[in-house]
């Protein structure tokens, strides 16, 4: 066998390996992008759930909390804004405000022991707590995926392949004003 | 990130399982050899084949029958969203946090001792089982920590590994036991005659070797089995902290479990490693026969995670507490593990005092609710609990004689609420009382001022009682979304 053929075979094997590698990276990028999309869909489902729960919560509370018109309006308004938001940036701002309004509302609920004893309200409250948690966890899972994807897009050598197929960095999802979300502690029994 | 860590731990588990498998084969081979008078290697191979077959049959049975069997033995009941909304919600939260593809089935065991376990071959097909005592004793955050630990077992595929390891251990135990017995009873004469024969020296050596293996084998297999089990426990704890971002939840749940006086009565002994804490001998401490790491260490590691809730923080705390130099997770994988912030505790009020009698009572009520008991809260303060076999429409309170209507089992409470919620939001972005009325029937109730008042929903028969201090005008039925208009 002449050296020429050996060189050709080596080049062929090398090219084949390269092509297989590119295919592998491309597929993993597609897979990761889909995982991100999936995680985002999960966030949207949970946000929708939250928006659906709020009117019912407000409705139930209204019968008891007769002097809290301002709070109800704040929650309803924040909800309306949140349902109207569409870009990731807008959504995170609006949902952040809605979270604040809701935690204010929950602080005021503490003043109404009869409302807190209402079975209907209690189960709604559990649903709301769970929904808030789900949003947080879905966000957590989404951001994990985004981090993983972005690492792949930025790191060498997969960044070359990502550049070839126009894969750009994904945006992580943060609720605005994380610090302000901490509800003030109110205590009634000394 | 976090999956690579699982991969690293998986390699170690593979190694231990391979070691155990190798040991099982060796045992089979040597015992087979000892049965043949001429130490024919084919007899050894036959022994190996028998050992493998025993293991394989046990494995198949465990994979396809064990889940039903374990759940059956422990008397677990499957619960859905309607029967126990909070538990269901917590499991769903953890499912979302771990990006699991399918919701695990949830079971509740009627047992007052707090404990939990997970079963299942893969994240696609899994179950989580908690005892009624656990639900009764734990706050929401604590329950979440425990559920996250179980989800950790599922996504780390621990049940699968533990089933493989447990069946190997089982086969080693079975084969050794049979061999020792056969030596004692059946083979006495042959053993004696052969030792007088020509090749007696080598034959006796094989028999002694196989006897030694049969005696020490089960001990060694147990040590291997439990060492796999302990590793997986630490890893599931780390996963729980990582998923909930709140290590204190699991730490205080473990503390409550440690403090509980009863041990689980319904657990088969082979299933011990599946539980969050060992249901039997809890205080074996750091011995090689413990299925679980010492609870004190687990709690201290979780409490020591002051910097964050990521794997890297858990491992730092782990090294600090156990003083080992062997990290739980190899360092190369840790660099990829991102750090995670600890979240705030949930706003739910936590009753710090852990009243055992109260918890027992609560555990009983949870099981009754799951078993379709009806509850009537009488105005005199007595809570009447009616079994589903109670067929009458009404009864008098045994303490004060007040008449009550018997409510139908209230299983679709949340379904009703959610249906109205969707109906409400479908109409407009702001809540309108009109929309509420459209969602169901309206029933008018005349208020009787100054006294407790009872009425039943015309639509579904659910009974309600309103306090004399109740001033509202609109109520909604929990089970059928009928609106009650209370008129003065």
Interface residues (C-beta under 8 A of the other chain):
Chain A: X35 X38 X39 X42 X46 X51 X52 X53 X54 X55 X56 X58 X59 X60 X63 X64 X76 X79 X80 X83 X84 X103 X106 X114 X119 X120 X123 X124 X126 X127 X129 X130 X133 X134 X136 X137 X138 X140 X141 X144 X145 X147 X148 X182 X183
Chain B: X1 X2 X85 X86 X89 X90 X92 X93 X94 X96 X97 X98 X99 X140 X144 X243 X245 X338 X340 X343 X344 X346 X347 X348 X413 X414 X417 X418 X420 X421 X422 X424 X425 X429 X430 X431 X433 X435 X436 X467 X469 X470 X471 X472 X473 X474 X475 X476 X478
